[in-house]
Amino acid sequence: MTLLNRKVDYALLILSYLSQRTEGGSAREIADRFELSRAFVANILKLLCGKGFVTSHRGVKGGYVLERSAEEVTLAELMEALDDSFHLAECNKMTAAEPDLCSLTHICPVRNAIGEVHRRIREVLGKVTLAEIFGRYGDATTQFGLTVGPVEHELAATPAN
């Protein structure tokens, strides 16, 4: 189970790229940097524009820039804007319009506990800013009190089984 879907994952890459460049960047530049499909990057950028995360500028010097700084946007906000709000379990999705997502709701001994875990996860994600996630691009840095670095270094340090 992944908490971040592909759309949110790639949106994080795109926003991290733009957060490092006050002049912004084009869909082509971003796609080339991360070796992604230009069409997919363009679609994500269109969504990010529509949701108020980035602004587009046309013309020779056109491209995309952040609408709001990475310090102002939380991971939960991005996830909710690009994904149907995540839920830890089906019973956490239930609404008045869809009350019967789970046939065990009325007898489930863990529904309330799972609901509490879900609430806590959402609370944490609501406090994590994109700036905290991005840290310093490409360098080892401290995020959330942990020293982190590029993925290649972590993989290289992992002994083979």
Secondary structure, 3 states (H helix, E strand, C coil): CCCCCHHHHHHHHHHHHHHCCCCCECHHHHHHHHCCCHHHHHHHHHHHHHCCCEEEECCCCCEEEECCCHHHCEHHHHHHHHCCCCCCCHHHCCCCCCCCCCCCCCCCCCHHHHHHHHHHHHHHHCCCEHHHHHCCCCCCEEECCEEECCHHHHHHHCCCC
